[in-house]
Amino acid sequence: MTISTATVNPVLRVAPAAPAEAAAYFRASLAFHADVSDVAAALAADGDPGFVVLDSRSTESWDLGHIPGAVHLPTALIPEQAEQLLDKSVPVVTYCWGPACNGATRSALALAELGFQVKEMLGGFEYWVREGFEYETWQGKDRRDADPLTVPVDAEDCGC
């Protein structure tokens, strides 16, 4: 059967991966990423979350707002300062501004190259704020109402 490319929709122009390949890819993805809600839940639970959060943005960006308890280490300074500020036995979760920024990816790469276990927080600081989690600025703590396009406002969690 011959299918004309004009009749194939853009989603299926490249066929989906075989189920086993897809499972391997998505399993691997979870080893590299954490989402904002999971990071917030782990930080809010009693006891040690088992990881440290690292903000890889500039000092000016940090001052505008950051996750409470995060370590501030701009990406460019990781090679020279990470081993003084972080413990290689503790996994690191990196974040930057948001989905349109790859700073968290670059900082995760720099840390992994130094021998740290690392994950990237999907959504970055933007989604931390948009989901209504508390953040700190140079003026103190703050919180915005949750954006109903990012998190169900009247539910305990999104169910995913």
Backbone as numpy.savetxt, mean C-alpha at the origin, in Angstrom:
# Nx Ny Nz CAx CAy CAz Cx Cy Cz
-12.33 -22.23 -36.35 -13.18 -21.05 -36.35 -12.29 -19.82 -36.35
-12.53 -18.91 -37.26 -11.76 -17.68 -37.35 -12.59 -16.54 -36.80
-11.96 -15.79 -35.90 -12.65 -14.64 -35.32 -11.97 -13.38 -35.81
-12.72 -12.48 -36.33 -12.18 -11.20 -36.78 -11.85 -10.36 -35.57
-10.69 -9.69 -35.60 -10.32 -8.84 -34.46 -11.28 -7.68 -34.30
-12.00 -7.33 -35.34 -12.97 -6.25 -35.25 -14.16 -6.64 -34.37
-14.42 -7.97 -34.23 -15.57 -8.40 -33.44 -15.20 -8.77 -32.00
-13.91 -8.82 -31.67 -13.49 -9.18 -30.32 -13.43 -7.92 -29.48
-14.04 -7.98 -28.34 -14.03 -6.79 -27.50 -12.64 -6.55 -26.90
-12.35 -5.33 -26.45 -11.01 -5.01 -25.95 -10.59 -5.82 -24.72
-11.52 -6.27 -23.92 -11.19 -7.05 -22.73 -10.65 -8.42 -23.11
-11.24 -9.02 -24.13 -10.86 -10.38 -24.51 -9.92 -10.44 -25.71
-9.45 -9.28 -26.16 -8.48 -9.26 -27.27 -7.27 -10.11 -26.91
-6.83 -10.03 -25.67 -5.82 -10.94 -25.14 -6.57 -11.87 -24.19
-6.51 -13.15 -24.46 -7.28 -14.13 -23.69 -6.84 -14.15 -22.22
-7.76 -14.42 -21.30 -7.38 -14.57 -19.89 -6.40 -15.72 -19.71
-5.60 -15.62 -18.69 -4.64 -16.68 -18.37 -5.39 -17.94 -17.96
-4.72 -19.06 -18.08 -5.28 -20.32 -17.60 -5.50 -20.20 -16.08
-6.49 -20.87 -15.52 -6.78 -20.74 -14.10 -5.56 -20.98 -13.19
-4.75 -21.96 -13.48 -3.59 -22.22 -12.63 -2.58 -21.07 -12.69
-2.39 -20.52 -13.89 -1.49 -19.36 -14.02 -2.06 -18.15 -13.30
-3.35 -17.94 -13.42 -4.00 -16.82 -12.73 -3.88 -16.97 -11.22
-4.10 -18.17 -10.72 -3.99 -18.40 -9.28 -2.57 -18.11 -8.79
-1.56 -18.54 -9.54 -0.17 -18.29 -9.16 0.13 -16.80 -9.16
-0.35 -16.09 -10.16 -0.13 -14.65 -10.24 -0.78 -13.92 -9.06
-2.06 -14.21 -8.80 -2.76 -13.51 -7.73 -2.22 -13.89 -6.34
-1.80 -15.13 -6.17 -1.16 -15.55 -4.91 0.13 -14.76 -4.70
0.91 -14.64 -5.75 2.16 -13.87 -5.66 1.87 -12.40 -5.39
0.84 -11.86 -6.01 0.49 -10.46 -5.79 0.22 -10.17 -4.32
-0.45 -11.09 -3.65 -0.74 -10.91 -2.22 0.51 -10.95 -1.36
1.57 -11.57 -1.84 2.84 -11.58 -1.12 3.55 -10.24 -1.23
3.16 -9.43 -2.21 3.83 -8.15 -2.46 3.01 -6.94 -2.03
1.71 -7.13 -1.82 0.82 -5.99 -1.55 -0.05 -6.21 -0.32
-0.39 -5.10 0.31 -1.40 -5.08 1.38 -2.31 -3.91 1.09
-3.57 -4.01 1.46 -4.43 -2.85 1.22 -4.58 -2.01 2.47
-5.07 -0.80 2.27 -5.20 0.18 3.35 -6.03 -0.37 4.51
-7.15 -0.99 4.21 -8.03 -1.49 5.27 -7.35 -2.57 6.12
-6.62 -3.46 5.47 -5.92 -4.51 6.22 -4.81 -3.92 7.09
-4.07 -2.94 6.56 -3.03 -2.29 7.35 -3.65 -1.59 8.55
-4.73 -0.85 8.32 -5.40 -0.14 9.42 -5.92 -1.11 10.48
-6.52 -2.22 10.05 -7.04 -3.21 11.01 -5.90 -3.81 11.83
-4.80 -4.13 11.20 -3.66 -4.72 11.92 -3.08 -3.72 12.92
-2.99 -2.45 12.53 -2.46 -1.43 13.43 -3.40 -1.15 14.60
-4.70 -1.29 14.36 -5.69 -1.01 15.41 -5.86 -2.16 16.39
-5.47 -3.36 16.00 -5.62 -4.53 16.88 -4.67 -4.41 18.07
-5.03 -5.09 19.15 -4.15 -5.10 20.32 -2.85 -5.81 19.99
-1.77 -5.26 20.52 -0.48 -5.92 20.35 0.29 -5.45 19.14
1.40 -6.07 18.93 2.31 -5.76 17.84 1.74 -6.27 16.53
1.61 -5.42 15.50 1.07 -5.88 14.23 2.02 -6.82 13.47
3.29 -6.84 13.85 4.24 -7.71 13.19 4.93 -7.08 11.99
4.69 -5.80 11.77 5.33 -5.07 10.68 5.46 -3.60 11.08
6.28 -2.89 10.32 6.41 -1.45 10.49 5.95 -0.79 9.19
5.31 0.37 9.32 4.84 1.13 8.16 5.88 2.21 7.85
6.23 2.33 6.58 7.23 3.31 6.17 6.65 4.27 5.14
6.71 5.56 5.45 6.29 6.63 4.56 7.52 7.08 3.78
7.50 6.92 2.47 8.68 7.20 1.64 8.64 8.57 0.98
7.73 9.43 1.41 7.57 10.75 0.78 8.54 11.78 1.37
8.53 12.96 0.81 9.38 14.06 1.27 8.93 14.54 2.65
9.77 15.33 3.28 9.43 15.90 4.59 8.22 16.82 4.47
8.13 17.59 3.40 6.98 18.48 3.20 5.69 17.67 3.11
5.74 16.56 2.41 4.55 15.69 2.28 4.21 15.04 3.62
5.22 14.56 4.33 5.04 13.96 5.66 4.33 14.95 6.58
4.76 16.21 6.55 4.16 17.22 7.42 2.70 17.49 7.10
2.31 17.29 5.85 0.90 17.49 5.46 0.01 16.39 6.01
0.58 15.23 6.30 -0.19 14.13 6.87 0.50 12.81 6.64
0.43 11.95 7.65 1.03 10.62 7.56 0.30 9.67 8.50
0.52 8.39 8.29 -0.11 7.36 9.13 0.53 7.40 10.52
-0.29 7.46 11.58 0.27 7.47 12.93 1.17 6.25 13.17
2.34 6.50 13.72 3.28 5.43 14.02 4.19 5.05 12.88
3.97 5.64 11.70 4.82 5.32 10.55 6.23 5.86 10.77
7.18 5.20 10.14 8.57 5.68 10.09 8.68 6.53 8.83
9.31 7.68 8.96 9.51 8.54 7.80 10.91 8.34 7.25
11.00 7.86 6.01 12.27 7.66 5.35 12.08 7.85 3.85
12.38 9.05 3.34 12.23 9.28 1.90 13.04 8.27 1.08
12.50 7.90 -0.03 13.09 6.86 -0.88 14.58 7.09 -1.13
14.96 8.32 -1.44 16.36 8.61 -1.77 17.31 8.33 -0.61
16.78 8.33 0.62 17.64 8.12 1.80 17.68 6.66 2.26
16.91 5.81 1.66 16.86 4.41 2.09 18.22 3.73 2.07
19.00 3.84 0.99 20.29 3.13 0.97 21.22 3.49 2.13
21.19 4.74 2.57 22.11 5.15 3.62 21.52 5.11 5.03
20.19 5.09 5.17 19.62 5.17 6.52 18.75 3.99 6.95
18.31 3.16 6.03 17.36 2.09 6.38 17.88 1.17 7.47
19.13 0.78 7.38 19.65 -0.19 8.36 19.79 0.40 9.75
19.84 1.73 9.88 19.86 2.36 11.21 18.44 2.51 11.78
17.45 2.65 10.90 16.09 2.92 11.35 15.19 1.68 11.43
15.52 0.65 10.68 14.64 -0.51 10.58 15.37 -1.79 10.97
14.58 -2.76 11.42 15.10 -4.08 11.82 14.78 -5.06 10.68
15.80 -5.70 10.14 15.59 -6.62 9.01 14.72 -7.82 9.36
14.51 -8.09 10.65 13.66 -9.22 11.03 12.18 -8.84 11.06
11.87 -7.54 10.86 10.48 -7.07 10.90 10.06 -6.63 9.50
9.02 -7.22 8.95 8.55 -6.81 7.62 8.19 -5.32 7.59
8.37 -4.71 6.43 8.09 -3.30 6.22 6.96 -3.17 5.20
6.01 -2.27 5.47 4.95 -1.95 4.52 5.17 -0.50 4.09
5.45 -0.31 2.80 5.75 1.03 2.29 4.50 1.70 1.73
4.49 3.02 1.83 3.45 3.78 1.13 4.00 5.11 0.68
3.31 5.68 -0.31 3.63 6.99 -0.84 2.30 7.73 -0.98
2.16 8.61 -1.97 0.95 9.42 -2.08 -0.29 8.60 -2.42
-0.27 7.84 -3.50 -1.48 7.14 -3.91 -1.25 6.28 -5.12
-2.33 5.81 -5.73 -2.23 4.87 -6.84 -1.49 5.43 -8.05
-1.47 6.73 -8.22 -0.80 7.31 -9.38 0.68 7.58 -9.12
1.17 7.17 -7.97 2.56 7.41 -7.59 3.26 6.07 -7.40
4.47 5.94 -7.93 5.19 4.69 -7.75 6.31 4.80 -6.71
6.24 5.82 -5.87 7.24 5.99 -4.82 7.30 4.82 -3.86
6.15 4.27 -3.50 6.13 3.12 -2.59 6.77 1.90 -3.26
6.58 1.77 -4.56 7.21 0.67 -5.29 8.72 0.84 -5.31
9.18 2.06 -5.58 10.63 2.32 -5.60 11.24 2.11 -4.22
10.54 2.53 -3.17 11.09 2.34 -1.82 11.08 0.86 -1.44
10.04 0.12 -1.85 10.00 -1.32 -1.58 11.15 -2.03 -2.29
11.43 -1.64 -3.52 12.55 -2.22 -4.26 13.87 -1.93 -3.54
14.07 -0.69 -3.12 15.31 -0.32 -2.44 15.48 -1.12 -1.15
14.40 -1.30 -0.41 14.47 -2.08 0.83 14.74 -3.55 0.55
14.06 -4.11 -0.44 14.27 -5.52 -0.78 15.72 -5.75 -1.21
16.28 -4.83 -1.96 17.68 -4.96 -2.38 18.65 -4.91 -1.21
18.21 -4.31 -0.09 19.03 -4.28 1.13 18.78 -5.48 2.03
17.85 -6.35 1.64 17.59 -7.56 2.41 16.40 -7.49 3.35
15.53 -6.48 3.20 14.33 -6.36 4.04 13.17 -7.12 3.40
12.30 -7.68 4.25 11.02 -8.23 3.78 10.10 -7.03 3.62
9.42 -6.94 2.51 8.65 -5.72 2.25 7.39 -6.00 1.45
6.36 -5.22 1.76 5.12 -5.18 0.98 4.81 -3.71 0.70
4.06 -3.49 -0.36 3.61 -2.15 -0.72 2.14 -2.02 -0.32
1.78 -0.88 0.29 0.39 -0.63 0.65 -0.32 0.00 -0.55
-1.26 -0.74 -1.11 -2.03 -0.25 -2.25 -2.88 0.95 -1.85
-2.91 1.95 -2.69 -3.73 3.13 -2.44 -2.99 4.26 -1.77
-1.92 3.93 -1.05 -1.09 4.95 -0.42 -1.84 5.83 0.56
-1.23 6.97 0.85 -1.81 7.90 1.82 -3.17 8.41 1.36
-3.33 8.58 0.05 -4.62 9.07 -0.47 -5.77 8.18 0.00
-5.63 6.88 -0.16 -6.73 6.00 0.21 -6.81 5.81 1.72
-5.72 5.98 2.44 -5.79 5.98 3.91 -6.75 7.07 4.36
-6.59 8.26 3.80 -7.44 9.40 4.16 -8.85 9.20 3.61
-8.97 8.76 2.36 -10.29 8.60 1.74 -11.13 7.54 2.45
-10.49 6.54 3.06 -11.25 5.52 3.78 -11.58 5.94 5.21
-11.18 7.15 5.58 -11.60 7.71 6.86 -10.72 7.37 8.05
-9.50 6.90 7.81 -8.61 6.55 8.92 -7.89 7.79 9.45
-7.61 7.77 10.74 -6.93 8.89 11.38 -5.52 9.05 10.82
-5.09 10.30 10.70 -3.73 10.59 10.27 -3.19 11.74 11.11
-1.89 11.92 11.05 -1.24 12.99 11.81 -0.63 14.01 10.85
-0.67 15.27 11.27 0.01 16.34 10.56 0.93 17.04 11.55
1.65 18.05 11.10 2.50 18.81 12.01 1.65 19.54 13.05
0.33 19.67 12.80 -0.57 20.34 13.74 -1.26 19.37 14.70
-1.14 18.07 14.48 -1.79 17.09 15.33 -2.58 16.08 14.53
-3.48 15.37 15.22 -4.25 14.30 14.56 -5.47 14.87 13.86
-5.87 14.18 12.80 -7.03 14.60 12.02 -7.66 13.35 11.39
-8.86 13.52 10.89 -9.58 12.44 10.22 -10.65 13.08 9.36
-10.86 12.53 8.17 -11.93 12.99 7.29 -13.00 11.91 7.24
-14.20 12.32 6.85 -15.26 11.33 6.65 -14.85 10.39 5.53
-15.25 9.15 5.67 -14.95 8.16 4.63 -15.66 8.50 3.33
-14.98 8.31 2.24 -15.54 8.50 0.91 -16.36 7.27 0.58
-17.67 7.40 0.35 -18.49 6.22 0.08 -18.13 5.49 -1.20
-17.30 6.08 -2.05 -16.84 5.38 -3.25 -15.66 4.47 -2.96
-15.07 4.56 -1.76 -13.92 3.73 -1.44 -14.21 2.71 -0.35
-15.22 2.96 0.46 -15.51 2.07 1.59 -16.98 2.21 1.96
-17.67 1.13 2.30 -19.06 1.27 2.71 -19.16 2.03 4.03
-19.88 3.12 4.03 -19.94 4.00 5.20 -20.69 3.37 6.36
-21.74 2.60 6.09 -22.58 2.04 7.16 -22.29 0.57 7.47
-21.20 0.04 6.96 -20.89 -1.38 7.19 -19.59 -1.51 7.96
-19.44 -2.62 8.65 -18.22 -2.90 9.42 -17.01 -3.04 8.51
-17.19 -3.70 7.35 -16.12 -3.82 6.38 -16.75 -4.00 4.99
-15.92 -4.06 3.98 -16.42 -4.13 2.60 -16.85 -5.55 2.21
-16.51 -6.53 3.01 -16.91 -7.89 2.70 -15.97 -8.60 1.74
-14.88 -7.94 1.35 -13.97 -8.60 0.42 -12.83 -9.17 1.22
